[in-house]
Amino acid sequence: MKIVLLTVGKTEDAYIREGIDKFVKRLKHYTRLEITDLPELKNTKALTQEQQKTKEAEMILKKITPHDHVVLLDENGMEFSSVQFADYLDKKAIGSVQSLVFVIGGPYGFDSSVYERANAKLALSRMTFSHQMVRLFFVEQLYRAFSIIKGEPYHHQ
């Protein structure tokens, strides 16, 4: 199973990029992970929030194929413990999912067209984090989930 992390905008802070790179390297032992950063919109002051979401949706939907299982990282999504997330990933890998695409949207969330295309929504927390931090937290949780699946000692209960 291939996992794709599709994000709007880039990770600007070097310390966050370093953390992401650390876990991406570790994940190579478990899965194929592809991170795709879509460009941030330009001249957003001239656009309403809805117009921004619509333009971001166009970019997001162009990167998704009909066969992808799409999970939006969304504050209203399902909440898992790390063990439950590992079980979720394991079930997707065992099932017929060949490409699992997790999407981190822009600052205003997702357009309705992206919600309509999604197969599921996942919340990392009920708290709000910067989009840059969410990227780091998510790749760490991916690594943690695979270490749980493999019975390795990274995760402590």
Secondary structure, 3 states (H helix, E strand, C coil): CEEEEEEECCCCCHHHHHHHHHHHHHHCCCCEEEEEEECCCCCHHHCCHHHHHHHHHHHHHHCCCCCCEEEEEEEEEEECCHHHHHHHHHHHHHCCCCEEEEEECECCECCHHHHHHCCEEEECCCCCCCHHHHHHHHHHHHHHHHHHHCCCCCCCC
